[in-house]
Structure formats: C-alpha cells, structure tokens
Amino acid sequence: MNIDLINPRHNYADPQEQYGHIYMPTALLTVAARLLQAGVDVKLYDANIKKPKVTASVVGIGLLGAPYIPVAIGMQKQYGDKTYLIGGAAAEGLSQGQFEKLFGTNAFNGNIDELVAEKLGISVSKMPAPEKTSLIPAYETISDAAMKEYLSREFSLYVSSGCRFTCTFCSILGKGKGEFYRNTDIIKKDVAYLTERAEKLGIKELTMYMSNLDVFQSPQPLKEFAKAIIEIKEDRPTIDIKLRGLSTVEMYLHARKDKELIRLMKEAGFHTVGFGIDGATAEVHRRTKKPIGNEQDCIDAIIKSYEDGFTPEVLMVFGHEGVDTKESLQSAYEFAKEMQDKYGAIPRPHIAKAFIPGNDGWKSEKYRAQVERLIEEPQLFQSLDFTALPTKFTHPDDTQRELATEWYLKMCTLKKNTTQWIEPLQPGMDEEQKKRAEAINRGRFDR
C-alpha cells in the first residue's frame, strides 16, 4: 500500500509567494518513518515548499492545531474521493461524531495506529513505537534543496512527548500521563545524520527547538540527552548546535539544583528557556491548574535562568475567559515588562482560548453552544489561534474582551516581543470582512 503524507501550507501564507512558512514537519516525518519501517510506500509533501502531486488512494494530513481544521477540509475538497487519515492533537480532541461531521465518513483519526494499519492493509505490530523510531528513513526522502531550507532555519527535534501536568487550557496530546523520552541512542543517530547532511550542504549551525512540553521535567533522561549532543558536537566540531525549549517554573527551579545538569545543557548548546508563566497571579494559576507555587517562584526562575547563562522567555497565555480581571491582566503585562527590563526576558504573549479540541473547556457544558457552532462553521476554528485577538465568540463578556485585547496588544509592543497578533474570523463576517482579515494576517507567522 502507498500513502501521500501532506504538511499543509501555512494558513497565513501569501498565495502569491512560492514558499509558505518553512519549518521542518517533524511530527509528520515521525509518521513517515514509522510507516516506511512497516513497509508502506510513502511520499511526503510539504505544501509550504512545493505543491503536492497527490496520486495515492490514501492521503494523510497533519493538523498543526485547531486553526488547520478548515485547511484540511479544503484539501479534501481539492483532492476528491480518497481515504483520509487526519492526525495531530486537534484531531485527537474531537469526538467521533464531531470528527465525522467535519471530515466525512471517508476520513479517519490518524492518531490511532490500529486505524492507520487497517486502512493501509498492514499489521499494526509492524509499526514501531514513536519513541523507538529513527527519523533517518524519512530524512533520506527529503531533497537536498528542501533539506537546506529546513536546516538553515530553526526546526523541531523530537526528544520527548507527554507531560505530567493538566493545565486546563492545554490541548496537547498526552497531558497528565507523564513524559515519554525517545531512545537516546536513536536521538543521537538522528542528530548525527543531520549534522553530517548539514556539513555537506554548507550549513554551519543547526538551531533546534526541543519537543519537550517541559524540558526540565525529567532530569535524568535529559542529562543523557545532553551528553549525547555533546558527543556529536565533539565528533563534528564544524557544526554548531543550538537548542531551546519550554519549561515550567517549578521544574526548572528543582532541576537546577543539579549543577551538572545545567552545565551539560549549556555545553550541549541550550541557550533559551521559555517559562510558561500564563498569568501573573496565584488566583489565575489556581483556576487554570497551572503548576506554580507562587508569584515569587516565577521571578526566581527567570533570575536563576539568567544567572545560569540562559535567555529567559516569558510565555504568557493570558486573558482567560471568566478568570482574568483588569488587575490580573495588568499584572501580567507589568510582570513581563519588568522581567524584560531587568533580565532581558523575551515576551511571548498569547490569548487563552477556553474551548479547544482536547482541553477542559471543549467538553464543558458551559461552551457547548460555541463548540456546536464550530462544527457547523469550521472556518471559525481560526479564531482559536492562540495569537488571535479575542472575539465575542471566544470571550463573550464585553468588558473582559476589551481588557484582554488592550493588554495583549500592549504586551505585543514590548521590546524583543516575538508574537505577531492575528486578526480573527468572527461569526457573521461578510466576504469583504474575511478578505480584510486574511490580508492583515498574510505572512504573520509565529516564529
């Protein structure tokens, strides 16, 4: 059996430009590598680089979040009568009924190995577990021209998946189930392959974003990972490796007690740590189940990471519907500004969305009407983008919506802010209003 795997073109890419948002689709490459090892003939397409030439009867589409649900539906209309395997966290968070209503009865959840195996006519036992899968077979299918584009920019490195915490607004696969590391030897082989290929392509630096939802959550396997990267750097000194990733405040403060771990991470090339502050008051953290002991811990983590030689980032998912107040929003802004002024912390503001496939609000009776409308009008999924401004649909309280908009836009003006706010699609928009929003958003890629 054969399959065409497609990484969708970025939903804010300019249709007149050759390239969309070029970022190596590591999740889709992992799927490709697993299927290649199972004996499936795989063709991989990245619509951000080249228009796919779909010929297989089975098409796999990777959702890069809820805003890509209408993109996937559009691709189905374009490619016609096929069997579709649609995967990603956004697909995982949908009920079976919601999935079928959005994508039809010829589409299936690509996150479920048994379904994938059934539709491709293979035994599920032939598909290796993701954490035991080398991506080299998938990397080898990428042309030199495309690989040069990927490796010349930051790209994601699959290190681990899952998380022990259960933040209410999070929709990531595996939250609350613990962290699962890939086999260290496999990671080492994969990165060694990439450094060798980079050298052949004349690239002298690889900048990687670690996939961990919380880099410092599992210190021992992290230490083994760091040692593996250091060995690769010693074997190929012509290639500089740089790493960055996310961390919870508590896990960083705990992990840094191990001085060897911090030393090894610095030696491995880790340079930037993004702290999920997500509100700057204890009440917001409590109501969103954010694992932060107190406000002082947030300050301490930024100070200590700065002293440890890392650049801190303040990831601020705020504007929680029904939770944030004028005082908490202002506190979030002032916290980000102070940390920027004193410690060079990079602001990364985002607007919380209460109902996203996979998070707590998606199954809540409180948001049933909004969820039902999303299923009926899938273009509205774009408004769930964490960088999109709040709307009456996502934040029905007028006062809170106006305040969230005000402080979010204000935080976006802070020095070195890397977030580009997005104009959301809203219920009742006419075609001219939609075109205006699309024009504003064109080329506004997050990272």
N, C-alpha and C positions, 0 to 999 in steps of 0.2 A: 504494500500500500504506500501511497505517497501523500504528502501534505504540503500546502503552501502556508508558511507562517508569516504573518504580517505585523510589523510595528507601525501603527497608524501615524500619519503625518500630524504634526502638532496642530491642535485646533486653532491656534492663533497665528499660524504660518501664513505668510503672504502668498496667495496662489500664483502670483506673477514671478515669484522668485524660484530659482532652481532648487535650492535647499530649504528645508524647514528648520526645525530645531535639532541639531546633530548632537546626539547623546547616545552612547553605546547601549542598546537594549538588552542589558544583562539578564533580566528575568526571562525574556523570550529566548535568549541564547541558551539558557539553562534548560528550557523546554526542548529546544532543538537538539541539544547534546544528549538528553535522555532518550529522545526518540531515535536519534542516529544509532545509539548503542543498542536499541531494541530492534534495529534492522529496518527502520522506516526510511524511505527516500524523502529527505527534507529539502525544501527550497525556502530560503529565508529572505524576506524583503523588508527593507526599511523605507517607508514612503517619504521620509524626510530627505533621503538621498536620491532615490530613483523610483519612478512609478512602477508598482508591481505588475507583473505579467502573470495573472492567475490562470492556471491550466488544470490544477488538481481538482478532484471532486470533493476533497475535504480541505477546508480553509480554517486556520487558526488565527485568532485576533487577540492581541494582548491589550487589555484595558489599562490605561495609565492613570486610573482614577475615575470617579463618577462623571466628570465632565466629558469623558470619552464614550459614554454610552450612546449619545446621539451620533457620534462619529462612526461607531461600529454599525449602527443601524443603517447609516448612509452607505457604508461599504457593502453591506448585504444587498442593498438595492442595486448597487453598481455591478456586483459580481454575479447576481442572479441565483438560480436554483442550485445550491451547493449544500453540503453538510458543514455546519459551522461549529467550531469549538472556541468558545469565548471565555477567556480566563482573566485572572487578576483579582485583587481584593474587592473591587466594586462588584464583580460578578458573584463572588463568594457571599457577599452580604445580602443578595436578593433571595427572596423565597422562590420556590419552583414556579409558582403561579406568576409572580412578577417577572421572572426570567422569560417564561414562555410568552407573556403578553408583550414584552419589549422586543424579543428577538425571534419569536415564532417557534413552531414545533420542529423545525429543521436545525435548530441551534441547541447546543448542549454545553454544560458547565465544564470548561477546560481545566478547572482546578481538581476535578475528580478523576483520578488515574484510571479507575475502572471504566468510566465512560469513554475516556480517551482511547483506551486499549480496545474497547468494543467497537468503536467507530472506525478504528484503523485496522481492525482484524488481527491484532497481536495479543499475546499473553501479557497480562499486567506484570507478571513476575520478571519479564524481560526489561522492564523499565527500572533502572537503578534509582535509589532514593536521591533526592536533590543534593543532600549533604555529602553523598558519596560519588557525585558526578563531576568529572572533569569537563570543562568547557572547551578544551582544545579542539575536539572534533568540530564544534560549531565555529570556533575562531578560524579554523582552516578553510571554511566555506566563504569567508569574507575576502573580497578582492583587496589587493594592496592599496588601491585608490581609496576605497571606503575605510579600510583599517587605518590609513594615515589620517583621515578626517577624525575618526574616533579617538585615536591615541594622541592627537595634537590638542585635544580638549580634555577636560575632566570627564571621567567615566566612573560608573559604579563597579565596585569589586564585591562580589558575593562572598561574605565572610560568615554571616550567621543569619538566622531568621527567628521570629518569635520574640516574646517579651513576657516577663513575669507580671507586669503591671496591667491594670484595666481602666485606664483613663476613659471617661465617658465619651469624649468627642473623637477618640481614636477609632479608625475603621480598619486598621492593618490586620492582615491575616496572622493568626497565632497569638494574639494578645491574651495575656493571662495564663498561657500554657507553658511559660518558661522559654529560655533562649536555647537554640539548637545550632551548634557550630558545624561548619563543614570540616571534613577531614583535613588536618593541617598539611599533610603531605600533598594532597590534591591542590590545595590553595597554592602551595609553593611551586608545584609544577606549572600551574596555570600562569602565575605571575612571572616565572622564569621564561615561559614561552612568550609572553607579551613583551618582556624586556628584550629578548632576542629579536623579535619581529620589529620592535621599535628601533633597535640599532640598525637593522637592515634598511629601514625606511628613513633613516637620518634624523630620528627623533631622540632628543637627549634628556627629556623629562617626562615622567608619567605621573599625572595627578589623579588620585583615586579617592572616591567617596565610599567609605566603608558602609556596607548594607545594614550593619547592626542598628537596631532601633535604640539601643542603649549600649554604647561601646564598652563602658566600664562595668557592665552588669555581671560579667563572668570573668574575673581577673585571671584565673589560671589558664584557660584556653586562649585568652587574649595575650598572655605572656608568651605562649608557644607560637602564636601567630606572629608576634613582633620578632621573635628570634628567627623565624623562617624568612621574613622580609629582610632582616639584617644580613642573613647568609646570602640571599640573592644579590643584595647591593654589593657585598664583598666579591661575589663571583663576576659581577658585571658593573664595575665602577664607572663605566662611561654613561650609565643611565641613572639619573637622579629620580628617586621615588618620593612622592609627597602624598600624605594621607590626611583626611579629615573625617569627622563623624559626629554623631549626636550622643548626648549623654544626659541622664537625669542628674540633678544636683546631688542627691543623696549618694548615688552610686559612685560618682566621681570623688566626693569627699571621703568615702570609705576606701576606694581603691588606691587613692594617692598615699595612703599610709604605707603602702608597699613601695618604697623608694626605687627598688629595682624595676618594678613595672613601669613607672614613669620614665626612668632612664632608658629602658628598652624601647618604649613607644617613641621617645624623642629620636633615638638612634635609628629607628625604623622609618622615620620621616613624618611622623604625626605632628601636625602643626596647628590645627584649628579644631576647637571643641565647641559644638553648638548645644547650649543648655536649654532644655525645654522648660522655660520659666512659666509661660502660659498663665498670665495673670500675676499680679504683684501683691495679693492679699491672701491671708490664711483662709478667709471665708470662700473665696473663689476656688482655691486649691482643694478645700474640703468638699465643696459641692460638685466638683468635676473629678473627684477621686485622684487628683494629681499627687504622686508620692513625694511631697515636700514637707519637711517637718515644720519649718518656719521661714519667715522672710530673711532672717539673718543667714540661713543656710544658702540662699540664693546669692547673697552678697559674698559670702565666704568662698563659694565655688568659683565665682568669677575672679576674686582676688587671688586665690590659690592657683588657679589655672594660669593666670597672668604671671605669677611668681614662678610657676613651673616652666615657663617659657612657651606656653601655648597662646594663640589668639582666641579669646572667648567670643562666642556669638550669643546674643540674646534672642532665642526663638520665642516669640510672644504670640501665641494663639489666644486672642482675647476678643472681647465683645460677645461673650456667651449669652445667648438669648435667655432672658428670665433670671440671669445670675448677676451679670456685671451692672454696676451703677456708675454714676458720674465720678464718684470718688475713686472707685477701683480702676476705672479706665484712665483717669488722670494719674493715678499712682503707677499704673503700668508704663505710661509714657515717661513719667519722671524717673522711674527706675532705669529704663533703657537709656535715657539721656545721660543720667549720672554715671552709669557704667561705661558709656561711650566716652564721656569727658575724662573720667579718671583712669580707665584701664583699656581704652581703645576697643571696647566690646562692640562687635558689629551688630546693628539692629536687624532683626528678621521678623517684622510684624506680619501677622495673618489674622483674618477674621474667622472666628469659630462658627461652624455651621452645626446646628443641633441635630439634624437628621441627615445622615449619610449612610448608604448601604454598609452595614457591618457595625455601626456604632450604636450606643444605647438608645438614642432617640429614634432610630429607624423603626423599631418595633414598639415604640411607645404609643399609647392611645392618644396622648396629647398631640402628636403630629400625624395622626392617621390621615387627615384630610389633605395635608401637604404631600404626603407620600403617594396617596392615590392620584393626586393631580400630576405628580412627576411621571407616574406610569402612563397616564393618559397623554401628557405633553412632554415627551422626553427631552426636548430642546432645553427645558428648564433645568436639567441636570447641570448645565454650565454655571448656573448661579451658585452651585455648591462648591465651586472652586474656592480654596482657602484664601486665595489672593483677591477674590472678587469682593466688591463693596457689598455691604448688607442691603437687602431689599425688604419690602413689605412682606414678601413671601417667606423669607428666611428669618426676619426679625419684625414681627407684626406690630410690636409696640412702637409707636411713632417717636416718642421721646428717646427710648433706648437706641433705636435705629439711628437717629440723628446724632446722638452722642458717640455711638460706636464708629460711625462714619467720620466724624470730626477728629477723634483721637487716633484712628487708624491712619488717616491721611496726614495728620500731623507727625506721626511716628515715621511715616514714609519719607519725610523731609529731613530726618536726622542724618548727620554725616555718615558716609560709608554704608547707608542702608542699601540692601541688595534686593529688596522686594519691589516689584512693579505692580501697582494695584490694577485691577481689571474691572472693566465695565460689565455688569451682569445683564443677562437676558431676563426679562421680567414678564409675568403674565399680562396679557392684553397688549403687548407691543405690536405695532403695525410693522410692515416690511421696511419702511424707511427708518424707523427707530432701531430695528435689528441691524440694518446695514450700517447705521451710525455707530452702534456699539462695536460691531465687527471691525470697523475702520479704526476705532480708538485702540482696540486690543491687538491689532496686527503687529506681529514681531515682538510682543511683550512677553518674552519667555522668562520663567523663573529659573535662574541660574543657566 
